[in-house]
Amino acid sequence: MAVFLCVEMLLAQVPFLTGVHAAAYREDTFIRGVDVSTLDMLEKLGAKYYSQGRQDDALKILHDNGANYVRLKL
């Protein structure tokens, strides 16, 4: 948490990253990670994933909701 706050304070000090531009920059570069290590096992056991009431692929649902990094522990 402290690292995040330090980065936020540093970004606030950069002149070209102020106001709307800073918010857009942080939004585009924010890491939204998920751990999908057990996804295959859960799907083999019959797990199903839904988005807005419709069944869909779990990775597609994660991506559509902002996930941009995955962890896969073998």
N, C-alpha and C positions, 0 to 999 in steps of 0.2 A: 504494500500500500504506500509506503514511504517513497519508493522508487517512482510510482505512478504520480504522486504529488509533485516530486521534483521535476519530472518531465513536463507536467502541466505548467509549473511555474516557469520553466525555461522557455516553453513555447509561447507563453504570454509575453515574454521579454523580447521575442524576435519581431522586429517592426513589420516585416512583410506578412506575418502570420497573425494579424489582429482582426478582430471582428468576425465577419462572416467567413473570410478566407481561412482563418484559424480553425473554425468549427468544421468546415468542409475538409480541411487537411486531416484533422484528427479523425473524422468519420471514415475517410478513405483508407487510413493506415491502421485502424484499430484492429487488433488481433482478437478474433472470436473463435477460440479453440474448443474442440470436443474430443472426447476419448471414445473411440469406436472399437476398442479392443474386444469387447464381448458381443458386438453386433452380430457376427456370423453365428455364434453359438445360440444367441437368443432367437434369431430367425429360424434356425434349424429346430428349435424347440417350439416353434409356432407363433412367435411374437409377430404382431402386425402393427403398422404405424399409420397414423391418420393425420391429415391436415385439413382443417375446415370440414370435417365429417367425411372426407374421402380417403380411402386407403391409397397410400403412395409409398415409394421407395424411401427408406429412412435417410439415406445420404442426400437425396433430393430435397427432402423436407428440411434437413439441417442447413443445406446450402441456401434454400429459399428464405430461411429465417436468419441469414447473416453469418453462418459458420464459414470461415475461410481457412482454417487450419485444422488438421486432424492428428490425433495421436493413435498409433496402432502398435500395441505391444504384442509381440509374437511369443 
